[in-house]
Amino acid sequence: MNDFESKIKKAKEILDELMKQDIPLAKSVELYKEGMKQLKEAQKMLEEAKAQIEKIGKEQ
């Protein structure tokens, strides 16, 4: 999963899993960490895209 949309989709799947009431605490922590990792990577991609757009805007 290397694209923005995939990372957001994975984070949503993790959130759905975390919403289940019968999930063990250790599994919830593991899922939470993975979800945060996916969101952080997606945020970085978003910031890079924003920087590219701003650069293009300044060039014109």
PDB file of N, CA, C and O in Angstrom:
ATOM      1  N   MET A   1       0.839  -1.192   0.000  1.00  0.00           N
ATOM      2  CA  MET A   1       0.000   0.000   0.000  1.00  0.00           C
ATOM      3  C   MET A   1       0.876   1.244   0.000  1.00  0.00           C
ATOM      4  O   MET A   1       1.389   1.675   1.033  1.00  0.00           O
ATOM      5  N   ASN A   2       1.025   1.790  -1.164  1.00  0.00           N
ATOM      6  CA  ASN A   2       1.919   2.925  -1.261  1.00  0.00           C
ATOM      7  C   ASN A   2       1.232   4.219  -1.646  1.00  0.00           C
ATOM      8  O   ASN A   2       1.867   5.274  -1.625  1.00  0.00           O
ATOM      9  N   ASP A   3      -0.052   4.172  -1.998  1.00  0.00           N
ATOM     10  CA  ASP A   3      -0.682   5.420  -2.380  1.00  0.00           C
ATOM     11  C   ASP A   3      -1.585   5.949  -1.264  1.00  0.00           C
ATOM     12  O   ASP A   3      -1.983   5.228  -0.349  1.00  0.00           O
ATOM     13  N   PHE A   4      -1.882   7.225  -1.384  1.00  0.00           N
ATOM     14  CA  PHE A   4      -2.646   7.938  -0.366  1.00  0.00           C
ATOM     15  C   PHE A   4      -3.979   7.249  -0.064  1.00  0.00           C
ATOM     16  O   PHE A   4      -4.325   7.014   1.093  1.00  0.00           O
ATOM     17  N   GLU A   5      -4.712   6.935  -1.124  1.00  0.00           N
ATOM     18  CA  GLU A   5      -6.033   6.340  -0.949  1.00  0.00           C
ATOM     19  C   GLU A   5      -5.965   5.006  -0.209  1.00  0.00           C
ATOM     20  O   GLU A   5      -6.821   4.706   0.623  1.00  0.00           O
ATOM     21  N   SER A   6      -4.951   4.215  -0.516  1.00  0.00           N
ATOM     22  CA  SER A   6      -4.795   2.919   0.152  1.00  0.00           C
ATOM     23  C   SER A   6      -4.515   3.085   1.638  1.00  0.00           C
ATOM     24  O   SER A   6      -5.008   2.316   2.463  1.00  0.00           O
ATOM     25  N   LYS A   7      -3.725   4.088   1.968  1.00  0.00           N
ATOM     26  CA  LYS A   7      -3.397   4.323   3.374  1.00  0.00           C
ATOM     27  C   LYS A   7      -4.640   4.767   4.154  1.00  0.00           C
ATOM     28  O   LYS A   7      -4.859   4.334   5.285  1.00  0.00           O
ATOM     29  N   ILE A   8      -5.436   5.621   3.547  1.00  0.00           N
ATOM     30  CA  ILE A   8      -6.669   6.070   4.194  1.00  0.00           C
ATOM     31  C   ILE A   8      -7.640   4.895   4.340  1.00  0.00           C
ATOM     32  O   ILE A   8      -8.278   4.737   5.381  1.00  0.00           O
ATOM     33  N   LYS A   9      -7.747   4.080   3.298  1.00  0.00           N
ATOM     34  CA  LYS A   9      -8.631   2.912   3.350  1.00  0.00           C
ATOM     35  C   LYS A   9      -8.196   1.955   4.460  1.00  0.00           C
ATOM     36  O   LYS A   9      -9.031   1.446   5.207  1.00  0.00           O
ATOM     37  N   LYS A  10      -6.890   1.711   4.566  1.00  0.00           N
ATOM     38  CA  LYS A  10      -6.374   0.808   5.599  1.00  0.00           C
ATOM     39  C   LYS A  10      -6.672   1.371   6.989  1.00  0.00           C
ATOM     40  O   LYS A  10      -7.074   0.634   7.890  1.00  0.00           O
ATOM     41  N   ALA A  11      -6.473   2.685   7.159  1.00  0.00           N
ATOM     42  CA  ALA A  11      -6.752   3.313   8.452  1.00  0.00           C
ATOM     43  C   ALA A  11      -8.232   3.168   8.811  1.00  0.00           C
ATOM     44  O   ALA A  11      -8.566   2.927   9.971  1.00  0.00           O
ATOM     45  N   LYS A  12      -9.119   3.313   7.825  1.00  0.00           N
ATOM     46  CA  LYS A  12     -10.555   3.148   8.081  1.00  0.00           C
ATOM     47  C   LYS A  12     -10.879   1.708   8.473  1.00  0.00           C
ATOM     48  O   LYS A  12     -11.687   1.470   9.370  1.00  0.00           O
ATOM     49  N   GLU A  13     -10.246   0.756   7.799  1.00  0.00           N
ATOM     50  CA  GLU A  13     -10.462  -0.655   8.148  1.00  0.00           C
ATOM     51  C   GLU A  13     -10.016  -0.924   9.585  1.00  0.00           C
ATOM     52  O   GLU A  13     -10.678  -1.652  10.325  1.00  0.00           O
ATOM     53  N   ILE A  14      -8.899  -0.336   9.965  1.00  0.00           N
ATOM     54  CA  ILE A  14      -8.392  -0.498  11.333  1.00  0.00           C
ATOM     55  C   ILE A  14      -9.368   0.124  12.329  1.00  0.00           C
ATOM     56  O   ILE A  14      -9.653  -0.461  13.374  1.00  0.00           O
ATOM     57  N   LEU A  15      -9.879   1.308  12.003  1.00  0.00           N
ATOM     58  CA  LEU A  15     -10.852   1.957  12.880  1.00  0.00           C
ATOM     59  C   LEU A  15     -12.091   1.085  13.050  1.00  0.00           C
ATOM     60  O   LEU A  15     -12.606   0.933  14.158  1.00  0.00           O
ATOM     61  N   ASP A  16     -12.564   0.515  11.950  1.00  0.00           N
ATOM     62  CA  ASP A  16     -13.720  -0.383  12.031  1.00  0.00           C
ATOM     63  C   ASP A  16     -13.431  -1.565  12.957  1.00  0.00           C
ATOM     64  O   ASP A  16     -14.290  -1.973  13.738  1.00  0.00           O
ATOM     65  N   GLU A  17     -12.233  -2.103  12.865  1.00  0.00           N
ATOM     66  CA  GLU A  17     -11.837  -3.230  13.721  1.00  0.00           C
ATOM     67  C   GLU A  17     -11.777  -2.796  15.190  1.00  0.00           C
ATOM     68  O   GLU A  17     -12.186  -3.539  16.082  1.00  0.00           O
ATOM     69  N   LEU A  18     -11.263  -1.587  15.429  1.00  0.00           N
ATOM     70  CA  LEU A  18     -11.162  -1.084  16.797  1.00  0.00           C
ATOM     71  C   LEU A  18     -12.531  -0.829  17.428  1.00  0.00           C
ATOM     72  O   LEU A  18     -12.666  -0.848  18.652  1.00  0.00           O
ATOM     73  N   MET A  19     -13.527  -0.596  16.610  1.00  0.00           N
ATOM     74  CA  MET A  19     -14.872  -0.324  17.122  1.00  0.00           C
ATOM     75  C   MET A  19     -15.556  -1.586  17.650  1.00  0.00           C
ATOM     76  O   MET A  19     -16.563  -1.495  18.352  1.00  0.00           O
ATOM     77  N   LYS A  20     -15.026  -2.741  17.323  1.00  0.00           N
ATOM     78  CA  LYS A  20     -15.605  -3.988  17.833  1.00  0.00           C
ATOM     79  C   LYS A  20     -15.376  -4.075  19.339  1.00  0.00           C
ATOM     80  O   LYS A  20     -14.300  -3.735  19.832  1.00  0.00           O
ATOM     81  N   GLN A  21     -16.369  -4.521  20.046  1.00  0.00           N
ATOM     82  CA  GLN A  21     -16.281  -4.544  21.505  1.00  0.00           C
ATOM     83  C   GLN A  21     -15.505  -5.728  22.055  1.00  0.00           C
ATOM     84  O   GLN A  21     -15.038  -5.688  23.193  1.00  0.00           O
ATOM     85  N   ASP A  22     -15.364  -6.768  21.270  1.00  0.00           N
ATOM     86  CA  ASP A  22     -14.737  -7.979  21.801  1.00  0.00           C
ATOM     87  C   ASP A  22     -13.249  -8.093  21.461  1.00  0.00           C
ATOM     88  O   ASP A  22     -12.683  -9.184  21.522  1.00  0.00           O
ATOM     89  N   ILE A  23     -12.627  -6.998  21.112  1.00  0.00           N
ATOM     90  CA  ILE A  23     -11.217  -7.028  20.734  1.00  0.00           C
ATOM     91  C   ILE A  23     -10.334  -6.952  21.988  1.00  0.00           C
ATOM     92  O   ILE A  23     -10.575  -6.114  22.857  1.00  0.00           O
ATOM     93  N   PRO A  24      -9.334  -7.803  22.090  1.00  0.00           N
ATOM     94  CA  PRO A  24      -8.433  -7.767  23.252  1.00  0.00           C
ATOM     95  C   PRO A  24      -7.611  -6.469  23.283  1.00  0.00           C
ATOM     96  O   PRO A  24      -7.320  -5.876  22.244  1.00  0.00           O
ATOM     97  N   LEU A  25      -7.252  -6.054  24.474  1.00  0.00           N
ATOM     98  CA  LEU A  25      -6.512  -4.807  24.650  1.00  0.00           C
ATOM     99  C   LEU A  25      -5.207  -4.798  23.857  1.00  0.00           C
ATOM    100  O   LEU A  25      -4.903  -3.814  23.183  1.00  0.00           O
ATOM    101  N   ALA A  26      -4.443  -5.865  23.929  1.00  0.00           N
ATOM    102  CA  ALA A  26      -3.158  -5.917  23.222  1.00  0.00           C
ATOM    103  C   ALA A  26      -3.362  -5.747  21.717  1.00  0.00           C
ATOM    104  O   ALA A  26      -2.582  -5.060  21.056  1.00  0.00           O
ATOM    105  N   LYS A  27      -4.398  -6.364  21.185  1.00  0.00           N
ATOM    106  CA  LYS A  27      -4.700  -6.246  19.755  1.00  0.00           C
ATOM    107  C   LYS A  27      -5.118  -4.823  19.420  1.00  0.00           C
ATOM    108  O   LYS A  27      -4.753  -4.297  18.368  1.00  0.00           O
ATOM    109  N   SER A  28      -5.891  -4.191  20.321  1.00  0.00           N
ATOM    110  CA  SER A  28      -6.298  -2.808  20.073  1.00  0.00           C
ATOM    111  C   SER A  28      -5.106  -1.874  20.015  1.00  0.00           C
ATOM    112  O   SER A  28      -5.059  -0.979  19.170  1.00  0.00           O
ATOM    113  N   VAL A  29      -4.146  -2.070  20.900  1.00  0.00           N
ATOM    114  CA  VAL A  29      -2.949  -1.226  20.895  1.00  0.00           C
ATOM    115  C   VAL A  29      -2.174  -1.430  19.597  1.00  0.00           C
ATOM    116  O   VAL A  29      -1.717  -0.468  18.980  1.00  0.00           O
ATOM    117  N   GLU A  30      -2.031  -2.674  19.191  1.00  0.00           N
ATOM    118  CA  GLU A  30      -1.329  -2.994  17.948  1.00  0.00           C
ATOM    119  C   GLU A  30      -2.030  -2.336  16.749  1.00  0.00           C
ATOM    120  O   GLU A  30      -1.380  -1.726  15.899  1.00  0.00           O
ATOM    121  N   LEU A  31      -3.332  -2.466  16.693  1.00  0.00           N
ATOM    122  CA  LEU A  31      -4.094  -1.863  15.597  1.00  0.00           C
ATOM    123  C   LEU A  31      -4.006  -0.338  15.627  1.00  0.00           C
ATOM    124  O   LEU A  31      -3.876   0.302  14.584  1.00  0.00           O
ATOM    125  N   TYR A  32      -4.079   0.235  16.817  1.00  0.00           N
ATOM    126  CA  TYR A  32      -3.991   1.688  16.954  1.00  0.00           C
ATOM    127  C   TYR A  32      -2.662   2.194  16.405  1.00  0.00           C
ATOM    128  O   TYR A  32      -2.621   3.178  15.666  1.00  0.00           O
ATOM    129  N   LYS A  33      -1.571   1.514  16.772  1.00  0.00           N
ATOM    130  CA  LYS A  33      -0.249   1.927  16.287  1.00  0.00           C
ATOM    131  C   LYS A  33      -0.175   1.847  14.766  1.00  0.00           C
ATOM    132  O   LYS A  33       0.362   2.747  14.121  1.00  0.00           O
ATOM    133  N   GLU A  34      -0.710   0.776  14.196  1.00  0.00           N
ATOM    134  CA  GLU A  34      -0.700   0.619  12.741  1.00  0.00           C
ATOM    135  C   GLU A  34      -1.566   1.683  12.072  1.00  0.00           C
ATOM    136  O   GLU A  34      -1.190   2.230  11.036  1.00  0.00           O
ATOM    137  N   GLY A  35      -2.708   1.973  12.654  1.00  0.00           N
ATOM    138  CA  GLY A  35      -3.579   3.011  12.105  1.00  0.00           C
ATOM    139  C   GLY A  35      -2.921   4.377  12.118  1.00  0.00           C
ATOM    140  O   GLY A  35      -3.012   5.128  11.147  1.00  0.00           O
ATOM    141  N   MET A  36      -2.260   4.697  13.218  1.00  0.00           N
ATOM    142  CA  MET A  36      -1.561   5.978  13.311  1.00  0.00           C
ATOM    143  C   MET A  36      -0.417   6.052  12.304  1.00  0.00           C
ATOM    144  O   MET A  36      -0.159   7.111  11.732  1.00  0.00           O
ATOM    145  N   LYS A  37       0.265   4.941  12.089  1.00  0.00           N
ATOM    146  CA  LYS A  37       1.342   4.898  11.097  1.00  0.00           C
ATOM    147  C   LYS A  37       0.788   5.194   9.706  1.00  0.00           C
ATOM    148  O   LYS A  37       1.361   5.988   8.960  1.00  0.00           O
ATOM    149  N   GLN A  38      -0.321   4.557   9.365  1.00  0.00           N
ATOM    150  CA  GLN A  38      -0.939   4.774   8.053  1.00  0.00           C
ATOM    151  C   GLN A  38      -1.363   6.236   7.887  1.00  0.00           C
ATOM    152  O   GLN A  38      -1.138   6.833   6.834  1.00  0.00           O
ATOM    153  N   LEU A  39      -1.971   6.806   8.916  1.00  0.00           N
ATOM    154  CA  LEU A  39      -2.412   8.195   8.842  1.00  0.00           C
ATOM    155  C   LEU A  39      -1.239   9.160   8.758  1.00  0.00           C
ATOM    156  O   LEU A  39      -1.308  10.156   8.038  1.00  0.00           O
ATOM    157  N   LYS A  40      -0.165   8.878   9.483  1.00  0.00           N
ATOM    158  CA  LYS A  40       1.016   9.737   9.430  1.00  0.00           C
ATOM    159  C   LYS A  40       1.626   9.716   8.029  1.00  0.00           C
ATOM    160  O   LYS A  40       2.013  10.759   7.503  1.00  0.00           O
ATOM    161  N   GLU A  41       1.710   8.537   7.431  1.00  0.00           N
ATOM    162  CA  GLU A  41       2.253   8.426   6.081  1.00  0.00           C
ATOM    163  C   GLU A  41       1.350   9.140   5.075  1.00  0.00           C
ATOM    164  O   GLU A  41       1.842   9.790   4.153  1.00  0.00           O
ATOM    165  N   ALA A  42       0.038   9.021   5.248  1.00  0.00           N
ATOM    166  CA  ALA A  42      -0.904   9.708   4.360  1.00  0.00           C
ATOM    167  C   ALA A  42      -0.775  11.224   4.520  1.00  0.00           C
ATOM    168  O   ALA A  42      -0.821  11.957   3.533  1.00  0.00           O
ATOM    169  N   GLN A  43      -0.615  11.691   5.750  1.00  0.00           N
ATOM    170  CA  GLN A  43      -0.442  13.123   6.008  1.00  0.00           C
ATOM    171  C   GLN A  43       0.819  13.639   5.328  1.00  0.00           C
ATOM    172  O   GLN A  43       0.814  14.727   4.754  1.00  0.00           O
ATOM    173  N   LYS A  44       1.890  12.870   5.390  1.00  0.00           N
ATOM    174  CA  LYS A  44       3.141  13.267   4.742  1.00  0.00           C
ATOM    175  C   LYS A  44       2.944  13.377   3.229  1.00  0.00           C
ATOM    176  O   LYS A  44       3.431  14.318   2.602  1.00  0.00           O
ATOM    177  N   MET A  45       2.238  12.424   2.654  1.00  0.00           N
ATOM    178  CA  MET A  45       1.970  12.462   1.214  1.00  0.00           C
ATOM    179  C   MET A  45       1.138  13.691   0.853  1.00  0.00           C
ATOM    180  O   MET A  45       1.373  14.328  -0.174  1.00  0.00           O
ATOM    181  N   LEU A  46       0.181  14.015   1.692  1.00  0.00           N
ATOM    182  CA  LEU A  46      -0.666  15.178   1.467  1.00  0.00           C
ATOM    183  C   LEU A  46       0.156  16.466   1.526  1.00  0.00           C
ATOM    184  O   LEU A  46      -0.023  17.361   0.700  1.00  0.00           O
ATOM    185  N   GLU A  47       1.047  16.555   2.495  1.00  0.00           N
ATOM    186  CA  GLU A  47       1.908  17.730   2.619  1.00  0.00           C
ATOM    187  C   GLU A  47       2.835  17.867   1.412  1.00  0.00           C
ATOM    188  O   GLU A  47       3.071  18.976   0.934  1.00  0.00           O
ATOM    189  N   GLU A  48       3.360  16.745   0.918  1.00  0.00           N
ATOM    190  CA  GLU A  48       4.223  16.781  -0.262  1.00  0.00           C
ATOM    191  C   GLU A  48       3.447  17.241  -1.492  1.00  0.00           C
ATOM    192  O   GLU A  48       3.965  18.015  -2.297  1.00  0.00           O
ATOM    193  N   ALA A  49       2.225  16.776  -1.640  1.00  0.00           N
ATOM    194  CA  ALA A  49       1.387  17.192  -2.766  1.00  0.00           C
ATOM    195  C   ALA A  49       1.083  18.687  -2.673  1.00  0.00           C
ATOM    196  O   ALA A  49       1.104  19.394  -3.680  1.00  0.00           O
ATOM    197  N   LYS A  50       0.805  19.156  -1.475  1.00  0.00           N
ATOM    198  CA  LYS A  50       0.524  20.577  -1.270  1.00  0.00           C
ATOM    199  C   LYS A  50       1.740  21.415  -1.644  1.00  0.00           C
ATOM    200  O   LYS A  50       1.600  22.454  -2.289  1.00  0.00           O
ATOM    201  N   ALA A  51       2.919  20.978  -1.251  1.00  0.00           N
ATOM    202  CA  ALA A  51       4.146  21.705  -1.579  1.00  0.00           C
ATOM    203  C   ALA A  51       4.353  21.761  -3.090  1.00  0.00           C
ATOM    204  O   ALA A  51       4.764  22.792  -3.621  1.00  0.00           O
ATOM    205  N   GLN A  52       4.076  20.675  -3.775  1.00  0.00           N
ATOM    206  CA  GLN A  52       4.209  20.655  -5.236  1.00  0.00           C
ATOM    207  C   GLN A  52       3.235  21.632  -5.879  1.00  0.00           C
ATOM    208  O   GLN A  52       3.599  22.351  -6.809  1.00  0.00           O
ATOM    209  N   ILE A  53       2.010  21.663  -5.394  1.00  0.00           N
ATOM    210  CA  ILE A  53       1.003  22.575  -5.944  1.00  0.00           C
ATOM    211  C   ILE A  53       1.411  24.024  -5.701  1.00  0.00           C
ATOM    212  O   ILE A  53       1.279  24.863  -6.591  1.00  0.00           O
ATOM    213  N   GLU A  54       1.903  24.320  -4.505  1.00  0.00           N
ATOM    214  CA  GLU A  54       2.348  25.679  -4.199  1.00  0.00           C
ATOM    215  C   GLU A  54       3.515  26.080  -5.087  1.00  0.00           C
ATOM    216  O   GLU A  54       3.585  27.221  -5.543  1.00  0.00           O
ATOM    217  N   LYS A  55       4.427  25.156  -5.335  1.00  0.00           N
ATOM    218  CA  LYS A  55       5.575  25.431  -6.198  1.00  0.00           C
ATOM    219  C   LYS A  55       5.109  25.746  -7.618  1.00  0.00           C
ATOM    220  O   LYS A  55       5.599  26.686  -8.243  1.00  0.00           O
ATOM    221  N   ILE A  56       4.172  24.965  -8.116  1.00  0.00           N
ATOM    222  CA  ILE A  56       3.637  25.198  -9.459  1.00  0.00           C
ATOM    223  C   ILE A  56       2.968  26.572  -9.519  1.00  0.00           C
ATOM    224  O   ILE A  56       3.127  27.305 -10.496  1.00  0.00           O
ATOM    225  N   GLY A  57       2.226  26.911  -8.479  1.00  0.00           N
ATOM    226  CA  GLY A  57       1.549  28.210  -8.425  1.00  0.00           C
ATOM    227  C   GLY A  57       2.522  29.372  -8.439  1.00  0.00           C
ATOM    228  O   GLY A  57       2.235  30.404  -9.044  1.00  0.00           O
ATOM    229  N   LYS A  58       3.659  29.229  -7.790  1.00  0.00           N
ATOM    230  CA  LYS A  58       4.665  30.292  -7.745  1.00  0.00           C
ATOM    231  C   LYS A  58       5.396  30.434  -9.072  1.00  0.00           C
ATOM    232  O   LYS A  58       5.870  31.520  -9.407  1.00  0.00           O
ATOM    233  N   GLU A  59       5.488  29.353  -9.824  1.00  0.00           N
ATOM    234  CA  GLU A  59       6.194  29.382 -11.100  1.00  0.00           C
ATOM    235  C   GLU A  59       5.395  30.108 -12.170  1.00  0.00           C
ATOM    236  O   GLU A  59       5.958  30.540 -13.177  1.00  0.00           O
ATOM    237  N   GLN A  60       4.104  30.247 -11.967  1.00  0.00           N
ATOM    238  CA  GLN A  60       3.280  30.865 -13.014  1.00  0.00           C
ATOM    239  C   GLN A  60       2.974  32.291 -12.744  1.00  0.00           C
ATOM    240  O   GLN A  60       2.291  32.937 -13.538  1.00  0.00           O
TER     241      GLN A  60
END
